[in-house]
Amino acid sequence: MTARPFLITGATKCIGLALSKRLMRTGHRVIGLAREDDVCVKLA
C-alpha cells in the first residue's frame, strides 16, 4: 500500500484524534490542524 497524505482538521479531539492515530499507525502521512498546539506536538 502506498502511503498517502491526509489533512485532518480537529486532530486533537474525538473523531479527528482517532482518525489521525489510525492513519499514522497504518503508515500514512497526517497533517493535523487544531487550536491546541501542545496536543499536536504529542501526536508527532
N, C-alpha and C positions, 0 to 999 in steps of 0.2 A: 504494500500500500504506500502511496506517495503522500508525504506529509504536506498538508495544506495550511495556509494561514487563515485564522478566523478572528474577526473583530467582535468582541463581546462588550456590550455596554452593561453597566451594573455588575461588574465582575467580582464584587466583594460581598454580595448578598444573595441569598436564596437561590433561584434558578441559575442566575448568571455565574455564581460561585461554583455550583455543582457542575455546570456545563464546562466552565473553564478548567476545572480539575480533571474532568473526564477526558477532555480533548488533549490536555498536556500529557496525561498518562498514556494515551494511545499514540503519542509522538507528533502531534500537530503543533504548529506554532500558534500561540494565542496572544493577541493584542487586547489587553483588558483596559477598559475605561471605567473610572469610578471617582467618586468625590473623596473617598478616604484613601489617601496615598500610602499610609502606613500599612494597610492591609494588602495593597497591591505588591508592596515590596516583599511581604511574607510569601506571596504566591510564587514569586520569581524564584 
